[in-house]
Amino acid sequence: MSKQKLCLNKQYLLLLTKYTAMSKQKLLLNKQYLLLLAQYTAMRKQYLLLLIKLL
């Protein structure tokens, strides 16, 4: 019985570790996405300014 409990604890810890790693990855992806969005916004602003100058 206690051997089974130890196995389950081990599996639980492994899952928790995987979940933590996935959460970190998700945060990094969110950060990258926000950076890309900021770059895109800046480029769009430059493009609009250029258009205004050309008019």
Phi, psi and omega per residue, in radians:
M1 nan -0.822 -3.100
S2 -1.246 -0.484 3.084
K3 -1.140 -0.700 3.119
Q4 -1.130 -0.706 -3.141
K5 -1.116 -0.717 3.107
L6 -1.097 -0.711 3.104
C7 -1.078 -0.772 3.140
L8 -1.129 -0.704 3.104
N9 -1.081 -0.738 3.135
K10 -1.070 -0.811 3.125
Q11 -1.079 -0.715 3.137
Y12 -1.090 -0.774 3.133
L13 -1.119 -0.691 3.095
L14 -1.083 -0.770 3.121
L15 -1.097 -0.723 -3.140
L16 -1.099 -0.737 3.107
T17 -1.082 -0.792 3.116
K18 -1.071 -0.756 -3.131
Y19 -1.079 -0.760 3.130
T20 -1.080 -0.776 3.126
A21 -1.077 -0.727 3.134
M22 -1.143 -0.667 3.121
S23 -1.115 -0.741 3.114
K24 -1.078 -0.748 3.139
Q25 -1.081 -0.726 -3.141
K26 -1.100 -0.717 3.117
L27 -1.117 -0.718 3.106
L28 -1.100 -0.736 3.127
L29 -1.116 -0.716 3.109
N30 -1.071 -0.726 3.133
K31 -1.088 -0.811 3.124
Q32 -1.064 -0.724 -3.136
Y33 -1.088 -0.761 -3.140
L34 -1.140 -0.668 3.095
L35 -1.115 -0.761 3.114
L36 -1.096 -0.717 3.135
L37 -1.091 -0.733 3.113
A38 -1.099 -0.761 3.107
Q39 -1.076 -0.774 -3.135
Y40 -1.059 -0.776 -3.141
T41 -1.079 -0.760 3.131
A42 -1.095 -0.746 3.135
M43 -1.137 -0.679 3.130
R44 -1.122 -0.697 3.131
K45 -1.096 -0.780 3.113
Q46 -1.068 -0.731 -3.140
Y47 -1.073 -0.783 3.132
L48 -1.128 -0.699 3.104
L49 -1.093 -0.696 3.114
L50 -1.108 -0.756 3.123
L51 -1.058 -0.750 -3.135
I52 -1.099 -0.719 3.121
K53 -1.101 -0.622 -3.113
L54 -1.275 -0.394 -3.107
L55 -1.308 nan nan
